[in-house]
Every structure is written in structure tokens, then in C-alpha cells.
Amino acid sequence: MTSATTARGSAVRRRVTVRGTVQGVGFRPFVHRLAAELGLAGHVRNGSEGVVAEVEGAPESVAEFCRALTERPPPLADVREVAYETVPALGATGFAIDASKDSGAGGTLIPPDTATCEDCLRELADPADRRHRHPFITCTHCGPRFTISTGLPYDRATTTMAAFPLCPQCATEYADPADRRFHAQPVACHDCGPVLRLTVPGGRPYQGGQALAEARRLLARGAVLAVKGLGGYHLACDAGDERAVTALRERKERGGKPFAVMCADLAVAERLARVSPEEAALLTGRRRPIVLLRREAGTPGLAEEVCPGSPDVGVMLPYTPLHRLLFGLPGDPPGPDVLVMTSGNRSGEPIVTDDAEALERLTGIADAWLWHDRVIEAPCDDSVVRVRADGGGEVVLRRSRGHVPEPVPLPVPVVPALAVGGDLKNALCLGAEGSAWFSPHIGDMGDLATVRAFERAVGRLRALTGIDHVLLAADRHPGYHSARWARRAAAAGGLPVCPVQHHHAHIASVMAEHGVDGGTRVIGVAFDGTGYGDDGAVWGGEVLIAGYDGYRRFARLPYAHLPGGDAGVANPCRMALARLRAAGLPWDPDLPCVAACAPDELRLLQRQLERGTACVATSSMGRLFDAVSSLTGICHRARYEAQAAIELEASAVLAWPERTGAYAFAGGLDPGPVLAAVVADLRSGVPVPVIAARFHRAVAAAVAAVCRSARRETGVVVAALSGGVFANTLLDAECAALLAADGFTVLRHRRVPPGDGGLALGQLVVAAHGDRRHRRQRRQRQGGR
């Protein structure tokens, strides 16, 4: 920055560039009002480089103007840099908002979509207001942003609202500096905005208020509705209606995977679970994620099929005016106050955003479609978070709506690079210099529709950041769809692609999130279900000594056979038998995992494991949780990912407050003695929840012991926990407590998911660090010639 040198009292003029999330947040109206307050002349505009203003007036007023940009910006703004230079004074009068200019500099960001503000909610419910019951009410401080943006700079012309010309009243508000809708790009009303419609197969179409009223009647009668939201369609039904929830589960082929619910308000959410002040703040805040709450016994008013076997219920509150209207306003007929609100897709497919596609793909699941004609440009599923019960704060388990496209600051500068993540819970990451941007949650890369969604997400992120990557990073697994895409894209563009080991990426991700610099080593505990190892085995129970530039494997779970690959994952009883065999324990008929298998299955598995036929070696901690879940009789056949581990945690929760004691691993991470103790406790009649709690505590104690050994050998005092197993709140908290008590600095995820949804950040920093090192080595070799 440079300061004015003009004498105090004479007019000076500065050109000010503000970078960060400064478009779509009311920044230009804020600048206009600020300039008026300070008596400054000039103008302001949006540009690809950010918000650019020129102000002219008394030196002290100009200085105060520049201070205010960083000290009191609009609530949705994220100011990352304010740069200014002195330019010749022009003797200007008045202050104007100029037309936007695309300079191609790429210094600005689109903000995330934001929940409807209190001012708009008051207007929505006010019969005297002209936007009473308007399903798309919004203002400068709330509503859609990222999901409707088609480009930069952020103006109505570069959003999907460009299709809706403003009516005279809205145009007057838009142009009035005193109005809170001054330059609010999504502004509209009943006369000029999107139109709500209800399509019922075989029935007459409904529009506007009638569409909403009929949709509420259908929900009250037990129907399943496809509802178009901010970032895609939801499938909704009455969460207290067992028949409706069961029908949705069967039609969607959801298995036993829990559904998220939307509650009418916080008081309704508090009927389902005890809500802490921090959880309440998340539920009612501007991001409005799904918050995982620990269920109350019985969960009154919630159908059993909403979240069978889960210790948690995923709850969110209405975040659009349409959601608020679905629950009704004062005077409306009564209806459900808790709705299942799950992603509008078939299992394994990406969320639906296109209206015609919704009618096609959701036929057979939905009974009716509540939709509108505002186009969703960027698919964006709901974010999922939880609050750690140990005081460790919030952890984001799925980073999407409300968070994307906020940047993640990087501790080390990176070359422009694209990291493509993994094949489960895919999210990609684009980075340059000191920032990285995640895409929304994309999903599992198992079908062509998801790959196409992935490709669109790449293009959209590049367009909104202005970054042209010169390097790609991918998982080392040779069969991953994401890695294959990266190799094809690298070949087509003549770019290098850097393969990054799965668990190294996990540890690098949590390091980057915590701002660990490039020269620091950590003891990385990477526990998950599946990751391609350097030796071709399935890793997942790893303790690494790691930095961004590399790692070594310090400890691991002993290998056991995973019979049948994916078939073994879907059948935890088979993993239990494999772990028993690896520990030298017999398959006695009284063990639940043995009893769960038919005689023919047992004989086939015995031959498989003896010969190693159709088996792969695994050190996965996730698979060990599956094995213990089946061994204790909790879950033998998994209908969704991590079901066995989730239900084992749910059982442990019941006995967690008791002083249950813990089993003991041998030689660091050898689970043989643990499995033997589980068998002994089962036979002596120890309750299963006590066994589950003892197992969780045993794993945490083993982590602490291995980290102590690593510290003695290496002197490293920082322990980093990452991988999908650490979504287990009991294990996560117990590991952190034991390590902290032992003097370790403990790194745990907060804003970046611990599972594969955060993998791309680790890939990005590892690949970019390696690329920088290789460039330096090439320069040194060239300089020595």
C-alpha cells in the first residue's frame, strides 16, 4: 500500500482494489453508503480482480474509507486484501456505481449460498408486504449466490436470474442506495420472479400459492415429493409417517442408510435430540448445514426407518423461503413439522438439478414434483457437520452448500494445480499461490453421470477462480475413475500428473488445514476403509512419519485377507472370519459371525482364505471395526458404506459413560489379543455395548502407544489424525484426549472432511510441493553445467 502525500485538508484521490469474497455480498452498496457518509466523490465497480473503487476527498476521510473496508465490511464479505494507490485528483463530485468490467485478473470470489435472513422472513410472513409468501424472497444479505452464478464479475447478467427482467418496483429497489435490495442480483417478486409449480402425474398442474398448498396437503397425506432447492432436488416426506419413510427408502433403494431431516424450527429439533449452544448456532447460522445430533432414546415423532441403527440423527433447519413455506405460516392448515429431506437422486447417482431430468430420473420415487423455473447452474448438496462432544469444536464431514466456494488458506505457496480426489465421496480441489478451492460434494465415481458431474465441476471451478492449472494430482490407485480422468486430461493438455498415496494425502490434508509449514514432520495416524498401498495391498490402519515431501510407514495393522474384495466389504461377517483366522482363533459355531454364514458359505470362505483365492491383503482399521461389529452380532451384512462401524459406535455409546476398561493390542497394532478378549467376553455374557466400548478404548490406547514409540524414535511431537474412521466421534475424542494428556500437539480436522471428501487438499499440497522441489533440482542441475 502507498499513502497519500498531499497536504492535510486538500483533496486526494485513491484507486482501491478489494480482493476476496466481495461480490454478491452487498459490497458496492456498502462502498456507496460509506462514501456518502464520509463526503467522498468517485465511483465503484465490480471486476474480475475484485471490487475497484476510486474515492476523492479530504485525506482523513479517504484514510478512514480504506480502514473501514477491512474493519467493518458487509456481514457476508471475506476481505483478503485491500490495495490502493494515489492517483491525480479530478475535482469530482457525487459517487456512482459503474458498470462491471471483466479484466480477466481473477482476484474475486463468489460467496456461498446463504440462508434466508430475518428481515426477509418477516416480509415473507407479513400479509401487508408485497413479497408475502414469495417463495424466492432474498436481499443483499441472503439467498442464492454460487448455485446461480454463470461467470464473473458477479452481476445479474452473469446469473441464472438474467432470464427474469425486473419489474418497475423491483428495479426501483435495486437502484435505491437506501434500500437493502440495492444491487441485490437475485432480487425478484411475485410479478417478475421465478414461478413455483407442482406437477402431479395424472393430475392437473398447480402454480404459485396453489402449488404450495397442494404440496403441503400431499406431504400430510404421506406422499413423497421431489422439491427443487438451491443446489438441487430433495426428496421429502413426513418424517413421522412410518409408511411414507419406508416407501421412500424402498423406492430409492437406500438400504439402511440414515436419512437427514428438516425441522420447522429449533424447538422442534430439540424434541429429537439434546442441542448444545454450539449445535444450535450451527443449525440457525447462515450456512444451515445438516448437523449430526446424538439422538434421544426413542426419538419421539420420528419414524424408526429414518435412521435405523444410527446413534445420530442428521438435522437441518429451513434455509430457503420455499422450505419455510412448506412448513406453513400462521393460519395455514397443520402439517408435518419434521420432513425427511434427502438428496434428490437414485442411490449412487449425482444430485438432480435439471427439471426435465428430475421428471425422468425421479419417476418411481416421487409422487409429485414441486419445482420452479430458476435454473440451478452449480449442483451443491447439503453440507454435513457435527460438534465434538469433547469440546474440540465443529468438524465438517461433507463440505458443500454454505461452505463452497470459500477458499482454504494454504501454509505453503503452490503452483496452479488441480487435485481430483478419490472415487468415494469425491470432491476436487483447485489451488494456486496461497489458496485452495474445493468443489461441492460430487459423490461416488461409479457411474457415467457422476463422472460427467465431475467434469462440469472442474470447468465451473476454473471459470469462477480464473485458475488455469499446470499440474494435476490424483490417487495412486490405478483403477480409480478419478485417477484415469486425470491421466487422460494430463495427456490431452501436455501436463504432468502426480500420483499421491492415499494415506499420505489424508495426513497432508489435516496438516494443510492447520497451517503446518513445508519443513515440519508429523506422526500421521491414517485410519480408513480402503486405500491403495505401495505394495499393492489395501491399506487403512497406518501410522506414518510424514511431511509434504514424503512419508515412511512406521506401523500398521497386521495384514489379513479381505475375501472377495468389495463382496467382503459388503459382508462384515466374512471380514470377521478372516480376522479370526489371521489371529489363530477358531470358527466356533457359537460365535455370531460364524452363525451368520450358511454352511456352504463357510466352506467356500475357508478354501478362499487357505489358498488366498480372490483375496487381497488389507491392513484397514475400517475393516477391523466391521469385523468386531459382526463378531459381536451387531451387523453381518452391510447395506451401505460404514454401516457396521456406525452401528458398533451406536452400541458403544450406550456403555460409554461406564468405566468399562479396555482391551489391549499386542506389539503396537496387533489385534489378536483384542479379538480373543471379545470372544471371551461374549461367552461370559458381557453386554455387547460394554464390549463395543472396550474395543473403542483399546484402539485409542493403541494409537497413543504407537505414537509414543514414534516420538521416542523420531523426536516428532505432533500427531495428526485423519481418515474416515475418525468420523467416529468416540474414537476421535478418546485418541485426542490420550495424546494430549501425553504431551502431543494433536491435529484434527475442522473445516476439511477427515474422510475422502478432504483427500484432494492433501493431494494438492503434496503434488505442488514435489513439483516445486523438482523444478529447483532441475535449475540446480542446469546451473552446474
Secondary structure, 3 states (H helix, E strand, C coil): CCCCCCCCCCCEEEEEEEEEECCCCCHHHHHHHHHHHHCCEEEEEEECCEEEEEEEECHHHHHHHHHHHHHCCCCCCEEEEEEEEEECCCCCCCEEECCCECCCCCCECCCCCECCCHHHHHHHHCCCCCCCCCCCCCECCEECCHHHECCCCCCHHHEHHHHCCCCHHHHHHHHCCCCCCCCCCCCCCCCCCCCEEEECCCCCCEEHHHHHHHHHHHHHCCCCEEEECCCCEEEEEECCCHHHHHHHHHHHCCCCCCCEEEECCHHHHHHHECCCHHHHHHHHCCCCCEEEEEECCCCCCCCHHHCCCCCEEEEECCCCHHHHHHHCCCCCCCCCCEEEEEECCCCCCCCCCCHHHHHHHCECCECEEEEECCCCCCCCCCCEEEEECCCCEEEEEECCCCCCCCEEEEEEEEEEEEECCCCCCECCEEEEEEEEEECCCCECCCCHHHHHHHHHHHHHHHHHHCCCCCEEEEECCCCCHHHHHHHHHHHHHCCCEEEECHHHHHHHHHHHHCCCCCCCCEEEEEEEEEEECCCCCEEEEEEEEEECCEEEEEEECCCEEEECCHHHHHCHHHHHHHHHHHCCCCCCCCCHHHHCCCHHHHHHHHHHHHHCCCEEEECCHHHHHHHHHHHCCCCCCCCCCCHHHHHHHHHHHHHCCCCCCCCCCECCCECHHHHHHHHHHHHCCCCHHHHHHHHHHHHHHHHHHHHHHHHHHHCCCEEEEECHHHHCHHHHHHHHHHHHHCCCEEECCCCCCCCHHHHHHHHHHHHHHHHHHHHHHHHHHHHCC
